[in-house]
Each structure stands twice: as structure tokens, then as C-alpha cells.
Amino acid sequence: MDTMTEAPLDDWGPFGRPLFEDPSARALSRVGVVDVGSNSVRMVVFDGAARSPAYFYNEKVMCGLGAGLAVSGRLNPRGRERALRALKRFALLAEGMGIAPLTVVATAAVREAEDGADFREEVLRETGLSLWVIDGPEEARLSAQGVLLGWPEAEGLVCDIGGSSMELAVIGKGKVGRRVTSKLGPFRLQQVGGGQKGLRKHIASVLSGLKDEIGANHQRIYLVGGSWRAIARLDMVRRGYPLTVLHEYRMSPKAVRSTVEWIGERSIADLRAAGGLSAERVELVPLASEVLLQLVRTFKPEEIDISSYGIREGLLYEQMPDKLRSRDPLIEACRFAEAQSARLPGFGKKLYEFLHPLFKSAPKERKRLIKAACLLHDTAWRAHPDYRAEACFDNATRANLGGLDHAGRVFLGLALLHRYKNSRAGSRLEPLFKLLPESDIQDAEVLGKAMRFGAMFAIEQPQEAGALRFYPKKKVLELVLAPRSAALFGEVAQARFTALAQALGVETQVRQARR
């Protein structure tokens, strides 16, 4: 049966209304989405930058709707009760936030269970919420679109694992290509006989068939789903990785093999304690790890990336006009943060233009980070001066920012730290600096000290007050002061200009422009 026809369809999908009526809009009005999965039921309320929405509210209940489904053909009774209670709560929360009605999407458990239709009717009757049930290929498409929301340039294979199913989708050039679905969810695999040998043989056989359908030669695999994130968390623990942000965390095939072996050597209790995982989540980790190991063996990717974005974000991406999709999610999030929190919104762009002569030869990706830093340079001004530098670092490295890998987070954080502080020596953050090569650490310091000077040299229009000239071969940094601007170059400005030159390893020159 085509489950996609079981919910009312219109031009705006499950939202029933346009979310982005103005393609040029920078902000998204608050919108709530609930994902009713086989293992968890999660409510997310999005808000903020239209291209990179933040999580205004996020709550998850591990209901286990799909537990035992492969044997009984029905939703887990206990899971059904918990899911209904969670949905009742979510409906009331949405009403209190003034965002009702919620958009509710249900996946494998509800679409496959004999009593799935009965559950949908009960939910509607008890909560007023309509469940939008999607089939496997649609689940794959929406998850892939969620990855594209965070990674506009993503190319490879998206793999979304839930409790009862696993979907694959090819992405590239901002589009979703071929899609397939399977029954490789951990709840299903609990019923596979033949012990460890039989389980591995079954997984390998299913994945071989999926490979024939969807094709090989995918250099990257993007992992979506709670079980994958749990494995990534354990990989961080095994490696002693210092930055515990899961989004855009990367694993090599070798790391996956080592972590799966490490997981197999430990008890469920030990894994739960090590990763800080819930009991319901950690029980599925050993089975999911076997799927991941065989996934890597089958498709032979060069890199495995973790995505915190999935179906919920994919629903937003679905409605985004092309003009909005083409924007950089990192820059959009930083612009929004500046508009909300900076003392002088709009100054970040002027600061970037003033400092640009220092970074003319920087590659495109580095200039992107420089622009982001300039937009964020003043957003932590309300923090206590003694903690402002580290607050900036924490905000950059742990904020919900798309289109930013871990090295980029640390570079951005370190630049912002130096925006407020000359020295990083003795910082509690030093373990994170190891994620960058020494050359990038030096570049981040230069950027930070450049912002430290530029941000206070002229409050409104720094380019009208003066211009920077950088001559790397001559090892000279020059400041050309505009007529009547000499007084702006006071003692503090002079000290910060000197600190910038020292970071660059050059001499300084200051001169007055001719009238």
C-alpha cells in the first residue's frame, strides 16, 4: 500500500502552508516539527536564520514504538502508550508557544504496523495532531535534504538508520538522486537467527543488494540517525577526541573498524557509562555497529561524516526557494547572530572590508571563515570581560552552525578568542587547539588581532577613517590615515596595531593621506 496517500496532500506538504513566502527573507518564523520514529519521538521547534534555523526547543522521548514489530506485526504496546503521552505533551507545548498546529511525520513503525492506522486515529482523537506517514524512499529523500541543509556542497551517500529501517540516498550538486530502503534497523535485526555469523551474513547480503540498486563509488557517507550518533560518541571516547560536537564529526574506515571492535569488547553497561547514552539507545548500538562495519566494507568510502540534520531539517529544505538554498548556512547564521546580539549590527561587513587587504591571497574557504568571524566578533559583548574571550570560543565551537567542520569551528573560536585576548597560553581550551595545524593557529591569531584593532579603530566606518596596506614580501604593514582621522590612532589603537604587526612578523608604517 502506498502510505503517502494516507495523509492529505497539498502544495506545501505536511506543513499545509508556505514557510518561506518571501524568498529574500532572512528570518524564519517559529515552526514546530515532530518525528515519530521506530525508537524515538522528538519535537523540534525551529527559529532564527531562514537558511540555518536554530533549535528554539528540542525534546526527545525514547518510546520504542517499533520494538517487537518484526514478530508481532504491531506497535509495541508500551511504546504506543509512551508515544501518545509524548504527543499529548508536545501538542500542549506548541499551544503554549503559540505555534500550533505541529507538523508530525511518522516513519517505518507506524507505516508497517497492522495497527498503524488505528494509532494515527487515536493520536488525532486525543491530541488533534495529524500524522503524516511517509514511505521508505520519501524518508530517504527528506533525510538527504536535511544533510543538504547543513552541507550545501555535500556529495556522496546518505545513510539514515532508524529502529526498524535503514535508507540510502545519493546526493550531489544540491540534489537528491537514487534512493532505496531496507529492513536493516536494529529492531529488525534482533530477529535474525544464526548467531553472530548469521547476523553478519544477513547484513552483508542486504547491503550487497542495496549496492546493486544504488551504485558504488561514493567517497563520502553521511550518517543520519541516533544509533549512528551514539557510535560516533563512543568513537570520540575511544580516541580521546576533545570536541564533543557530533555534527560534521568525521571518521575514517579504519576508525570505524577499531571502534566496532572496541564496542564488541565491552558490556552494555560499560558502553552506556562511557558515552553517556540512554539505556534504550545503547541496547541498539552493537547491532547498529555491525551494520556500519558492513556498510563501510560494502561501499568503501574514504570518509564517514556524522550529520545531526535529518528528516526534520529536510522538511524545511523542501520548501526553501532556490535563492534561499543557494545562501551559505554559516554566513546566514552569523548574520542573524550579529543582528540579534551585536552592539552595532552591520558593522561586521565593514570590518571585513577594512581587513580584507590582509587576506587578499587567502583561499575561498578561509575567506568564508574570516567573514564569519567578523560577523560574530561583537556578539559576546555582554559577557563579563574576564570570560569574554573564552565565551567567544565556546560559542563558536559548540553553537548550532551548519556548513562548518570541526577544524573550522576551532579556527573560528580561536580567532574570536584573540579578538578579546592577546595570549592563549594556559587556556583550559588548549586540548582543542590540537585539532589545527600550527600554521592555522597562527593565522587565527592574526585574524583575531586584526579584528581586535579594526573593531576599535573607528566605530562606524573604519574604511573612511583609514586603509590598511599589507606588503608581505617587504614585511611591512601600513596604515594610511584619512584626513582629520589622526586622533583616532590613539595609544590603545597604536598598541593593538603593533600587536597585529608582531603576529604577522612585520614592521609597521603609519602615514597621513594627502588631502
Secondary structure as the mmCIF struct_conf table of DSSP 4:
data_model
#
loop_
_struct_conf.conf_type_id
_struct_conf.id
_struct_conf.beg_label_comp_id
_struct_conf.beg_label_asym_id
_struct_conf.beg_label_seq_id
_struct_conf.end_label_comp_id
_struct_conf.end_label_asym_id
_struct_conf.end_label_seq_id
HELX_RH_3T_P HELX_RH_3T_P1 THR A 3 GLU A 6
BEND BEND1 ALA A 7 ALA A 7
TURN_TY1_P TURN_TY1_P1 ASP A 11 TRP A 12
HELX_RH_3T_P HELX_RH_3T_P2 GLY A 13 PHE A 15
BEND BEND2 ARG A 17 ARG A 17
BEND BEND3 LEU A 19 LEU A 19
BEND BEND4 GLU A 21 ASP A 22
TURN_TY1_P TURN_TY1_P2 PRO A 23 SER A 24
STRN STRN1 ALA A 27 VAL A 36
BEND BEND5 SER A 38 ASN A 39
STRN STRN2 VAL A 41 ALA A 49
BEND BEND6 ALA A 50 SER A 52
STRN STRN3 ALA A 54 VAL A 61
TURN_TY1_P TURN_TY1_P3 LEU A 65 GLY A 68
HELX_RH_AL_P HELX_RH_AL_P1 LEU A 69 SER A 72
BEND BEND7 GLY A 73 ARG A 74
HELX_RH_AL_P HELX_RH_AL_P2 PRO A 77 MET A 97
TURN_TY1_P TURN_TY1_P4 GLY A 98 GLY A 98
HELX_LH_PP_P HELX_LH_PP_P1 ALA A 100 ALA A 100
BEND BEND8 PRO A 101 PRO A 101
HELX_LH_PP_P HELX_LH_PP_P2 LEU A 102 LEU A 102
STRN STRN4 THR A 103 ALA A 106
HELX_RH_AL_P HELX_RH_AL_P3 ALA A 108 GLU A 112
BEND BEND9 ALA A 113 ALA A 113
TURN_TY1_P TURN_TY1_P5 GLU A 114 ASP A 115
HELX_RH_AL_P HELX_RH_AL_P4 GLY A 116 THR A 127
HELX_LH_PP_P HELX_LH_PP_P3 LEU A 129 SER A 130
STRN STRN5 LEU A 131 VAL A 133
HELX_RH_AL_P HELX_RH_AL_P5 GLY A 136 GLY A 150
TURN_TY1_P TURN_TY1_P6 PRO A 152 GLU A 153
STRN STRN6 GLY A 156 ILE A 161
BEND BEND10 GLY A 163 SER A 164
STRN STRN7 MET A 166 GLY A 172
TURN_TY1_P TURN_TY1_P7 LYS A 173 GLY A 174
STRN STRN8 LYS A 175 SER A 182
BEND BEND11 LYS A 183 LYS A 183
BEND BEND12 GLY A 185 GLY A 185
HELX_RH_AL_P HELX_RH_AL_P6 PRO A 186 LEU A 189
TURN_TY1_P TURN_TY1_P8 GLN A 190 GLN A 191
BEND BEND13 GLY A 194 GLY A 194
HELX_RH_AL_P HELX_RH_AL_P7 GLY A 195 ILE A 214
BEND BEND14 ALA A 216 ALA A 216
BEND BEND15 GLN A 219 GLN A 219
STRN STRN9 ARG A 220 VAL A 224
BEND BEND16 GLY A 225 GLY A 225
HELX_RH_AL_P HELX_RH_AL_P8 GLY A 226 ARG A 239
TURN_TY1_P TURN_TY1_P9 GLY A 240 GLY A 240
BEND BEND17 PRO A 242 PRO A 242
TURN_TY1_P TURN_TY1_P10 HIS A 247 GLU A 248
STRN STRN10 ARG A 250 MET A 251
HELX_RH_AL_P HELX_RH_AL_P9 PRO A 253 GLY A 264
TURN_TY1_P TURN_TY1_P11 GLU A 265 GLU A 265
BEND BEND18 ARG A 266 ARG A 266
HELX_RH_AL_P HELX_RH_AL_P10 ILE A 268 GLY A 275
TURN_TY1_P TURN_TY1_P12 GLY A 276 GLY A 276
HELX_RH_AL_P HELX_RH_AL_P11 ALA A 279 VAL A 282
TURN_TY1_P TURN_TY1_P13 GLU A 283 LEU A 284
HELX_RH_AL_P HELX_RH_AL_P12 VAL A 285 PHE A 299
BEND BEND19 GLU A 302 GLU A 302
STRN STRN11 GLU A 303 SER A 307
BEND BEND20 SER A 308 SER A 308
HELX_RH_AL_P HELX_RH_AL_P13 ILE A 311 GLN A 319
HELX_RH_AL_P HELX_RH_AL_P14 ASP A 322 ARG A 325
TURN_TY1_P TURN_TY1_P14 SER A 326 SER A 326
BEND BEND21 ARG A 327 ARG A 327
HELX_RH_AL_P HELX_RH_AL_P15 PRO A 329 SER A 341
BEND BEND22 ARG A 343 LEU A 344
TURN_TY1_P TURN_TY1_P15 PRO A 345 GLY A 346
HELX_RH_AL_P HELX_RH_AL_P16 PHE A 347 LEU A 355
HELX_RH_3T_P HELX_RH_3T_P3 HIS A 356 PHE A 359
TURN_TY1_P TURN_TY1_P16 LYS A 360 SER A 361
BEND BEND23 ALA A 362 ALA A 362
HELX_RH_AL_P HELX_RH_AL_P17 LYS A 364 LEU A 376
TURN_TY1_P TURN_TY1_P17 HIS A 377 ARG A 382
BEND BEND24 ALA A 383 ALA A 383
TURN_TY1_P TURN_TY1_P18 PRO A 385 TYR A 387
HELX_RH_AL_P HELX_RH_AL_P18 ARG A 388 ARG A 398
BEND BEND25 ALA A 399 ALA A 399
BEND BEND26 GLY A 402 GLY A 403
HELX_RH_AL_P HELX_RH_AL_P19 HIS A 406 TYR A 420
BEND BEND27 ASN A 422 ASN A 422
TURN_TY1_P TURN_TY1_P19 ALA A 425 GLY A 426
TURN_TY1_P TURN_TY1_P20 ARG A 428 LEU A 429
HELX_RH_AL_P HELX_RH_AL_P20 GLU A 430 PHE A 433
TURN_TY1_P TURN_TY1_P21 LYS A 434 LEU A 435
BEND BEND28 LEU A 436 LEU A 436
HELX_RH_AL_P HELX_RH_AL_P21 GLU A 438 PHE A 457
BEND BEND29 ILE A 459 GLU A 460
HELX_RH_AL_P HELX_RH_AL_P22 PRO A 462 ALA A 465
STRN STRN12 GLY A 466 TYR A 471
TURN_TY1_P TURN_TY1_P22 PRO A 472 LYS A 475
STRN STRN13 VAL A 476 LEU A 481
HELX_LH_PP_P HELX_LH_PP_P4 ALA A 482 ALA A 482
TURN_TY1_P TURN_TY1_P23 PRO A 483 ARG A 484
HELX_RH_3T_P HELX_RH_3T_P4 ALA A 486 LEU A 488
BEND BEND30 PHE A 489 PHE A 489
HELX_RH_AL_P HELX_RH_AL_P23 GLU A 491 LEU A 504
TURN_TY1_P TURN_TY1_P24 GLY A 505 GLY A 505
STRN STRN14 GLU A 507 GLN A 512
HELX_LH_PP_P HELX_LH_PP_P5 ALA A 513 ARG A 514
#
